[in-house]
Amino acid sequence: MPMCLVYWRLELKRAYQRFPQMFAGATALLFLAGAVALLAGRALYGDAAAGRIAVGVVMPKEDALAKQMISMVSSLDSVNSMCDLQYMEREEGIKGLMSGRLSAVMDVPEGLIQGIMDGTNPTVRILMPKDAWLESRIFQELTRAGAEILAASQAGIYAGNEMYLSSGREDKIPELERDLNQIFLSYSLPREDYFQHRQVSATGDVPALVFYGISAYVLFLLLLAIPVSGYLLPVKPALRQKLTLAGVGSLCRVTGRISGLASLLFTISLILGLASWGIWGAKNGWDKDFFGGMTALLFLLLTCLAASAFVVLLYQAAGTLLGAIMLLFLVVTAQHFLAGGFLPLVFLPSGMRGIASVMPSAILMDGVKLLITGEWSVLAAGKLVFLCLGGALGAVILEEWEGRKGL
């Protein structure tokens, strides 16, 4: 054990000899990460998330009631604020869909109002392009919401009719339907009156700029190992044998490299954190003890240890300097995409979302998010510990395998 402590002390000394290289690399990566965070946030939530929705409406030639209903629907705030309805023939509407000029076409059948009143409910066909874009999907959700409101209103009227029929009050049914229609219309037309307004973000419980700042920091943390790649390479076979004879085994050697890299990452992160607080903290009312609190410091150290273990595992697997740099860059960028670092998970296919939570970048981003929000989670801490132990164990196994292969 004393020899292992001596080796760890030497590893820390050797690591901090590379600090100027890491600091220079951190400066370059910081500008790149900041540009990525700023541009990605503007791309996700720019001046407009979607354009006006051009909708073609095909009406029966002689159905004034249906045309009056469509006119009433188009005047609703939720429709009028996003949709431009255009009356046209069916052939013209199909051509508009094929050319991309229209996002959807409503094919209104004859006798729509009468069908709604007598319960036959004729179908209004909504035609959309095969590969529907954002505008088409938004209109699809609007029509689905309208159909659900209509279905709920009809269910209420049918229930009232059944109650009056069972109680022998058939003569009062027209008055009941008139009153219920008035009630349902008073709720369905000004729909904003009974919805609570809550802003929904694709990036979860943090703003888009903060989300991409966290994502850029994690990417920055993982790629920051490139300037000190020489320090992270496995030891030479001759030195490995000498260290083993001196009582410094694979576990001690791997944990020494992980600790050395983690201490560099922690120091750089602490400098950046204090600089960020000094520039923006006082102006935005951040807590002065945010990075000064012991819990935040321990969580930051755990994040740096987890990132270091993952990086050391990749360098141990590669073995050579060029191979390690290429492997680090390819693996980090690929798994960062799968973790939702470049595009939030809501924009990724459902199959990818299932594996996102186990990606190293996702685990690290959850840990950094807790530092930003000030909320602590045992699950997030457990994932960081698992990533740290898993990376260290994998590197030790590879180190032992390389040692036996060299004998």
BELDA-V832760 format. One record per run of one state. SS is the DSSP state (a for helix, b for strand, c for the rest). FROM is the first residue (numbers start at 1). TO is the last residue. If there is no record, write none. Layout:
ss:from:to
SS:FROM:TO
SS:FROM:TO
This chain:
ss:from:to
c:1:1
a:2:16
c:17:18
a:19:44
c:45:52
b:53:58
c:59:63
a:64:74
c:75:76
a:77:80
c:81:82
b:83:87
c:88:89
a:90:99
c:100:103
b:104:107
c:108:111
a:112:118
c:119:124
b:125:128
c:129:133
a:134:166
c:167:169
a:170:188
c:189:190
a:191:194
c:195:207
a:208:223
c:224:225
a:226:232
c:233:236
a:237:245
c:246:249
a:250:284
c:285:293
a:294:318
c:319:320
a:321:338
c:339:344
a:345:347
c:348:349
a:350:356
c:357:359
a:360:373
c:374:377
a:378:406
c:407:407
